[in-house]
C-alpha cells in the first residue's frame, strides 16, 4: 500500500493545488459554521441586520470600485500577458485606486445623504471602502498564485483569516454595545491589514499603476460584464435591502440568517462543478455529450437529497442560531429550492460559456433581477420576509428557463445536436423535489415522523451508493 505522503509527492501540481484548495474550503466553511451561531446569539436581530446590510452594500459597491477585475478578464490576462503578469496586476490596482478616489470625492461632500440610502454611518462606510480595496488587492495576489499552482501561501493566508477575523470580531463584540458594527469591524481588520500588505507587494513587483495597454484590455473586457455582475448581485441581495427599508433591520437580520442557512450547500455545488465542468467540456469537445445525460441526472438527485435534508429539518437546525430566529424557518424552503434551480441554470450556462456567449446570460440575469425587485416591492409589505424567499424562487425559475432557451438557441446556431441533458427526467426530478419539500414543511410539527423517513432515505442511499460512486468515477476518469 502506497503511503499517503508518497501519494502526495507523486501527484501533479494541478491535483495538489486542487486538493489543497478543497480541504482549505471545507475547513473555512466549518469554522464559519461554528462561529456564525455564536455571533447570532450575541447579536440582536437588528444588529445582525446591520451586518446583513453591510455585506449587501459591500457586494454592490465592489462591482463599481473594482469592476470585478479579479474575475472575468483576469484568467485570460494571465495567459495573454504571461511574461508581464506582475505589471498587469499592479496596473489593475491603479484602476481600482482611481475608481475608489472618484467615489470618495462624490461620497464625502454628500455623505449624510448617502448614509441615509445605505443606512450605515460614515465610519462604517469608510471601513467598507477600505475593506473592498484591500480585499481586491488580496484577490489579485491569490489569483496569480492559484493560476501558477502556488497553493501554500494562499491556503496559509486563507486559514489565518478564517481563524483571526472571527476571534478579533468576538473580542470587539464582547467589549462594546454596538455589537453589529463591532462584528463588521472585527472581520474587516485582518483583511485591511493583510490586503494592504498584498497591495504593496503587488505594486513592488509590478512597479506600474498605469499602463495604457493593460487598462484598455481590462476595461474593454470587464465593462460589458458590469450589467451581468450588477444584476446578479442585485438578484441575490436586493431582497435584504428592501426588507430593511420596508420592515426594519431586525427583519433583515432574520431573513439574512434564514437565507445564509438555506444556501449553506453552495460550497457543495461549487465543489461538484469544479470536477464536473472540465469533464463536461471534454465530452463536448470529443462529441460525446450524450454521456452527460446520466451524470447530470445523478448530480441533480444528489443535490436534491442534500437540499431536502436542509428543508426537512430547518426548524431544528435554525435553532442553532437562536430561538429568536425560529420564525424564519419557512423562508428556508423556497430559498433552498432556488439552489437546485441554480444548479439547473449552471448546466445551461456551462454550454453558453463553452461557446463563449455572454450576451444571453446578461439578459437572463437582468430580467430575473427586475422581476425579483418588482415582486419584492409588492409582496414584502403584505406577506413579510417569507415573500422574499418565494420571489427568489420565482426569479430563479425564470433565470433557469431563460438560460435553457439561450442554450437551445446557441446549439441550433452551431448546428449541434441537443443530446446532453435528459430534460424530462430533470423536470420530473424537480417537481418531485418540490412535492417532497412541501411535505416536509407540512410535517414541521411532527419531528419523529421526519426522522423516521429521513433514516429510511439514508438507508436507501447507502444501499444504492454504488450509483453515485460510479458516476463520480466516470467524471474523474474522463477529464
Rosetta blueprint (number, residue, H / E / L):
1 X L
2 X L
3 X L
4 X H
5 X H
6 X H
7 X H
8 X H
9 X H
10 X H
11 X L
12 X L
13 X H
14 X H
15 X H
16 X H
17 X H
18 X H
19 X H
20 X H
21 X H
22 X H
23 X H
24 X H
25 X H
26 X H
27 X H
28 X H
29 X H
30 X H
31 X H
32 X H
33 X H
34 X H
35 X H
36 X H
37 X H
38 X H
39 X H
40 X H
41 X H
42 X H
43 X L
44 X L
45 X H
46 X H
47 X H
48 X H
49 X H
50 X H
51 X H
52 X H
53 X H
54 X H
55 X H
56 X H
57 X H
58 X H
59 X H
60 X H
61 X H
62 X H
63 X H
64 X H
65 X H
66 X H
67 X L
68 X L
69 X L
70 X L
71 X L
72 X L
73 X L
74 X H
75 X H
76 X H
77 X H
78 X H
79 X H
80 X H
81 X L
82 X H
83 X H
84 X H
85 X H
86 X H
87 X H
88 X H
89 X H
90 X H
91 X H
92 X H
93 X H
94 X H
95 X H
96 X H
97 X H
98 X H
99 X H
100 X H
101 X H
102 X H
103 X H
104 X H
105 X H
106 X H
107 X H
108 X H
109 X H
110 X L
111 X H
112 X H
113 X H
114 X H
115 X H
116 X H
117 X H
118 X H
119 X L
120 X L
121 X L
122 X H
123 X H
124 X H
125 X H
126 X H
127 X H
128 X H
129 X H
130 X H
131 X H
132 X H
133 X H
134 X H
135 X H
136 X H
137 X H
138 X H
139 X H
140 X H
141 X H
142 X H
143 X H
144 X H
145 X H
146 X H
147 X H
148 X L
149 X L
150 X L
151 X H
152 X H
153 X H
154 X H
155 X H
156 X H
157 X H
158 X H
159 X H
160 X H
161 X H
162 X H
163 X H
164 X H
165 X H
166 X H
167 X H
168 X H
169 X H
170 X H
171 X H
172 X H
173 X H
174 X H
175 X L
176 X L
177 X L
178 X L
179 X H
180 X H
181 X H
182 X H
183 X H
184 X H
185 X H
186 X H
187 X H
188 X H
189 X H
190 X H
191 X H
192 X H
193 X H
194 X H
195 X H
196 X H
197 X H
198 X H
199 X H
200 X H
201 X H
202 X H
203 X H
204 X H
205 X H
206 X H
207 X L
208 X L
209 X L
210 X L
211 X L
212 X H
213 X H
214 X H
215 X H
216 X H
217 X H
218 X H
219 X H
220 X H
221 X H
222 X H
223 X H
224 X H
225 X H
226 X H
227 X H
228 X H
229 X H
230 X H
231 X H
232 X H
233 X H
234 X H
235 X H
236 X H
237 X H
238 X H
239 X H
240 X H
241 X H
242 X H
243 X H
244 X H
245 X H
246 X H
247 X H
248 X L
249 X H
250 X H
251 X H
252 X H
253 X H
254 X H
255 X H
256 X H
257 X H
258 X H
259 X H
260 X H
261 X H
262 X H
263 X L
264 X L
265 X L
266 X H
267 X H
268 X H
269 X H
270 X H
271 X H
272 X H
273 X H
274 X H
275 X H
276 X H
277 X H
278 X H
279 X H
280 X H
281 X H
282 X H
283 X H
284 X H
285 X H
286 X H
287 X L
288 X L
289 X H
290 X H
291 X H
292 X H
293 X H
294 X H
295 X H
296 X H
297 X H
298 X H
299 X H
300 X H
301 X H
302 X H
303 X H
304 X H
305 X H
306 X H
307 X H
308 X H
309 X H
310 X H
311 X H
312 X H
313 X L
314 X H
315 X H
316 X H
317 X H
318 X H
319 X H
320 X H
321 X H
322 X L
323 X H
324 X H
325 X H
326 X H
327 X H
328 X H
329 X H
330 X H
331 X H
332 X H
333 X H
334 X H
335 X H
336 X H
337 X H
338 X H
339 X H
340 X H
341 X H
342 X H
343 X H
344 X H
345 X H
346 X H
347 X H
348 X H
349 X H
350 X H
351 X H
352 X H
353 X H
354 X H
355 X L
356 X L
357 X L
358 X L
359 X H
360 X H
361 X H
362 X H
363 X H
364 X H
365 X H
366 X H
367 X H
368 X H
369 X H
370 X H
371 X H
372 X H
373 X H
374 X H
375 X H
376 X H
377 X H
378 X H
379 X H
380 X H
381 X H
382 X H
383 X H
384 X L
385 X H
386 X H
387 X H
388 X H
389 X H
390 X H
391 X H
392 X H
393 X H
394 X H
395 X H
396 X H
397 X H
398 X H
399 X H
400 X H
401 X H
402 X H
403 X H
404 X H
405 X H
406 X H
407 X H
408 X H
409 X H
410 X H
411 X H
412 X H
413 X H
414 X L
415 X L
416 X L
417 X L
418 X L
419 X L
420 X L
421 X L
422 X L
423 X H
424 X H
425 X H
426 X H
427 X H
428 X H
429 X H
430 X H
431 X H
432 X H
433 X H
434 X H
435 X H
436 X H
437 X H
438 X H
439 X H
440 X H
441 X H
442 X H
443 X L
444 X L
445 X L
446 X L
447 X H
448 X H
449 X H
450 X H
451 X H
452 X H
453 X H
454 X H
455 X H
456 X H
457 X H
458 X H
459 X H
460 X H
461 X H
462 X H
463 X H
464 X L
465 X H
466 X H
467 X H
468 X H
469 X H
470 X H
471 X H
472 X H
473 X H
474 X H
475 X H
476 X H
477 X H
478 X L
479 X L
